[in-house]
Amino acid sequence: MADQDAPTDKIHCRIDYEDSYVQPLIQSAMTSRLGSHSIPITSLSPDNLPSGARVLQWKQYESLDLDRAMTHPDTNMINSYIIRKALIRKHYLSNTVSHWASKHPESTLPKHMQPGVEFELDFAEFLDDALVEAWELREAFERNEALDAKDREWWILKPGMSDRGQGIRLFSTEDELTAIFEAWDPPSDDEDEDDEAAHSCDENEPQAQQQQKDDDNRDSGIITSQLRHFIAQPYIHPPLLLTSPTFPSANRKFHIRVYVLAGGALRVHVYKPMLALFAGEAYTPPWESASGDPNDELSGHLTNTCMQSGEREGSVHAFWALPDDVPGLAKDWKQSVFAHICRVTGEVFEAAARGMMVHFQPLPNAFEVFGVDFLVDAQGLPSLLEVNAFPDFAQTGSDLNHVIEGLFEEVVDVAVKPFFGLASADADAESTRMVKVLDIDLGRR
């Protein structure tokens, strides 16, 4: 039974992020920004909360008490939207951008995101059928057929529902694309029978071989359940490379990780302290692979630091600390990149909110921090790669954890405090680290 006499002016904070890197940073931000306004609770049952209690849930998506948030929308806030596939699934994001651009010819999005070819496929033998309507891809194959590898248009393949760089591959011809899928195909029944016949002296051998293949697929970032929806996009080459000999990550490809705060329905802010995440090895064009297959040497192409092991050291830098002097670009190239990022971020969230309402439904009593990735080409133009829900904050590392702590402080100031009536009217103006890029009223109360 609820304690009717308990004070209701405090914010009951249910913080359990299930991440040893993130949890203390959130708690520190809550303490420094909310102070006496909050009551930390971890295991208290919702049934024991005071009537009309103000509750903040900051937890993993699967652990959120969505029922309470939906039945008490004026007093309960959660750290995630419930429906946001229009942004966080690669094939949905591609559709979000293309649909918005078709209705808004003045849109800047097509200049900042490679057009995607979407298809579904279970087994390599059905690739021809899957690509029947993939006109752009088939035309590229025809153009590439008579060209040397260095003169072809290269493409990047991404499983639509994967993350952390899983299943990403490069290709330029239909044969190369087919080979990728054939490598992922499970063994046929005939192959299983052949294995059993060949190893009848050891009845455990076929199972061990299959287990090894499963292990190899996992090591390669392949998860069978994700191999259905795919998107293929033109590969961005050449990327911007920082060539200064004094820079520790010189000549390595990188992407920019931008932390974006979306709150209510709908205001969007870009967190100005951004990260530059570098590949583990120096960049070489895909056609210069020593083995002839660029997918054998992806470490120079993939900038997902979670895929790196020992070479990860030095792969994460503060964006604003990158060298100013870059051949071919103005000294203010970082300011220019940031301005583009802000404009694109605001528009892509508006495109999802207005153009894909079934698949992105902002809630007035929710906020969410997204990790948005951009790749900068050699001309200094950033292209949107993907939008990540519940990003891996730990990839920032210990040296830059103040970036994440500052992010959570801003989240409390910009999103949490206004919802509970604790912020001043000009909270946005007071923030120097959060840049508001979108403020629209979707009519949801």
Phi, psi and omega in degrees: 000137183293145177277100186292337186268353182291148182295142182248002181277343178281157175261119179276111189260110177262089185251115178207083187277350178059037180213118185292338177281318188277319188309307181295331179289321176294314181298321178296317179296320179296317181295315184286332185259329181257327177053237185287353180282350187241155174235113180286130175224144180237319186243001182295129180291142177304331180293339182263000178285152178299153176297129181076017182298143175269123188233134171246121174257124177230089190218177172294151186307313185292342183262355183292140174275085184290328180299314180295320180297323182281330181271344178231061188291341182275342185236356183237130182238141178237158186264025177203142167287159182272319182240116179207032180298332181301340181252318194267351174258128190302317182288329175291318180299319178300318178294322178303313182292314183293320179295317180295316182294327180293332180263348181227083184302337181277358184301142177272351186299317181300336178283345187237016173209130181294138178297140184252144173251117186257138175204165179241141183203135176257320184224149184302327184295344181258014184299317180303317180293322182294332184261013183305318183258010178272069188300316184298322181289317179296321178296321177296320178299318180295318179294324185282342190305317185261009185257152171292158185304321183289343181260357182280163169272119182266151183234157176240133181257131180227125169299133189294336185241023179261168174215180179055032176076011185291131172075009180284133181219160178245147179200161178223349180227165179293325178296320179294320178294318178298318180298325178298312182289326178296325179293335181269345183298138172290159180294144178285170177300322180298319181295322178298317180295321178298319179298317182295321180292319184290335185237036182297339180287344179224098187294345180271348186297312180302318179296321179295321179296317179297320179298321179296320178295319177298318179296319179298318179297319179295319178297330180273002180082022183255123175238120189306320183297342180268350187268074176217303179269129181228154172226135176245134181226151173303135181283133183280111179216135358274148174281166174290126177241135178268113192259001181302126182295342180271351181275128187295338180249033182300142175066018176251137178296146178215158169234161182260127174263118181248128176268123185242129178257120173251131182224141177062214183222067019197128171236138183233132179236145173256128178279118189295322176292104184253166179246150171246117184254120189256150174295162184284339182224167180299147182280137169226148178302150184300333183277358180259019177297135182298327182271351184090348178242109183298339181285349173281345185224058184282349186296338176272351183253328184265125184259012177285107184294339179294343181269356183265154178247253182295329184282000181294333181303127180083007182271354181240125179228153171290130185302316185287351177266000178294156182303141176281327184272108178232120181307129178090350180240154177290160181295338179265029185299328180290322176296322178295316178299317181296320179298317177298316181300317180298316181295315181293318181299313179300318184287323182291327176289324176293320178300319179291318184288323183263328186259343182228055189295335178289328188253000172216113185232087178298140180251140180298333183254032179224157169219162177206140175259121179252149170259111184253128186251135178232141173248132181261130179273179186295341178270001178086017181261121180278140176242136179289127178263305183195165177240123185250127171276147181046062183295161180279092181293334185294340179295346177296329180083171184288328183293333183243022182294342175296335176296316181287321177299318177296324178300312182294327175298318179292323178300316179297316182292318189271328185248313187285307184300318177299323181298322182265012175073030183251359185255153175284165184295332183252042181301322179297318182294333181282342182271130177258352183254341179253125180251118180285126183243351179203136176211098182230156179253111180271004176075021180256126184239000000 
